[in-house]
Amino acid sequence: MLKDKSQYGHRPIINKRQLAWRAIDGELIILYMPDNKVCKLNPMGLYIWNQIDGQKSLRNIIDHIKAEFDTPPEDGLDEDIFNFIDGLLKHDIIKYE
């Protein structure tokens, strides 16, 4: 279960001013410019990244991914996606609109 369900309605957006990124061989390489740190996302991370457009809420993103991959409700994917998004937020890679 998600730690903070109040975030379901928030719309994540990429923090474009501080980042440069490129998809390479199904993975995403992100350069966080203020600290010159590099982050690498695996194919599932790239898939989630591509859903972050400032229009879809966190709930919409989770529902879309669960439908796309036909996952059962009890599989824990909600929590995994939430934790992934939360990690991006904590590192200032994305923000909530």
C-alpha positions as CSV (number, residue, x, y, z in Angstrom):
1,M,0.0,0.0,0.0
2,L,1.3,3.5,-0.8
3,K,2.7,5.4,2.1
4,D,0.8,8.6,1.3
5,K,-2.3,8.2,-0.8
6,S,-2.7,12.0,-1.0
7,Q,-0.1,12.0,-3.7
8,Y,-2.3,10.0,-6.0
9,G,-3.8,13.2,-7.5
10,H,-0.5,15.0,-8.0
11,R,0.9,15.3,-11.5
12,P,4.6,14.7,-11.7
13,I,6.6,16.7,-14.3
14,I,10.2,16.4,-15.3
15,N,12.5,19.2,-13.9
16,K,13.8,20.1,-17.3
17,R,15.8,23.2,-16.2
18,Q,18.3,21.1,-14.3
19,L,18.5,18.0,-16.4
20,A,19.8,16.6,-19.6
21,W,18.8,13.1,-20.6
22,R,19.0,10.6,-23.4
23,A,17.6,7.1,-24.0
24,I,20.3,4.6,-25.1
25,D,19.6,0.9,-25.8
26,G,16.4,0.9,-23.9
27,E,17.8,2.7,-20.8
28,L,17.7,6.3,-19.8
29,I,20.8,8.3,-18.8
30,I,20.0,11.4,-16.8
31,L,22.6,14.1,-16.0
32,Y,21.6,16.3,-13.0
33,M,23.5,19.4,-13.8
34,P,23.7,21.2,-10.4
35,D,25.7,18.3,-9.0
36,N,27.0,16.8,-12.2
37,K,25.5,13.5,-11.1
38,V,24.5,10.8,-13.5
39,C,21.5,8.5,-13.0
40,K,20.7,5.5,-15.1
41,L,17.2,4.1,-15.4
42,N,16.5,0.5,-16.6
43,P,13.8,-0.2,-19.3
44,M,11.0,-0.1,-16.8
45,G,12.3,3.2,-15.4
46,L,12.4,4.5,-18.9
47,Y,8.8,3.4,-19.5
48,I,7.6,5.1,-16.3
49,W,9.7,8.2,-17.3
50,N,7.9,8.4,-20.6
51,Q,4.5,8.6,-18.7
52,I,5.6,11.6,-16.7
53,D,4.2,14.5,-18.7
54,G,2.7,16.9,-16.2
55,Q,-0.8,15.9,-17.5
56,K,-1.2,12.5,-15.9
57,S,-1.7,12.1,-12.2
58,L,0.3,9.6,-10.2
59,R,-2.9,7.5,-10.1
60,N,-3.2,7.7,-13.9
61,I,0.4,6.6,-14.4
62,I,0.0,3.7,-12.1
63,D,-3.3,2.6,-13.6
64,H,-1.9,2.9,-17.2
65,I,1.2,0.8,-16.4
66,K,-0.8,-1.9,-14.5
67,A,-3.2,-2.1,-17.5
68,E,-0.4,-2.2,-20.0
69,F,1.4,-5.1,-18.2
70,D,-1.9,-6.7,-17.0
71,T,-0.8,-7.0,-13.4
72,P,-3.1,-8.1,-10.6
73,P,-4.1,-5.6,-7.9
74,E,-2.2,-7.4,-5.1
75,D,1.2,-7.6,-6.9
76,G,2.8,-4.5,-5.2
77,L,3.4,-2.6,-8.4
78,D,1.6,0.5,-7.0
79,E,4.2,0.6,-4.2
80,D,7.1,0.0,-6.6
81,I,6.0,2.8,-8.9
82,F,5.3,5.1,-5.9
83,N,8.8,4.5,-4.5
84,F,10.4,5.1,-7.9
85,I,8.5,8.4,-8.3
86,D,9.4,9.3,-4.7
87,G,13.1,8.7,-5.4
88,L,13.0,11.0,-8.5
89,L,11.2,13.6,-6.4
90,K,13.8,13.4,-3.6
91,H,16.6,13.9,-6.0
92,D,14.9,16.9,-7.6
93,I,14.7,15.1,-11.0
94,I,11.0,15.5,-11.1
95,K,8.5,17.7,-9.3
96,Y,4.8,17.9,-8.8
97,E,2.9,20.3,-10.9
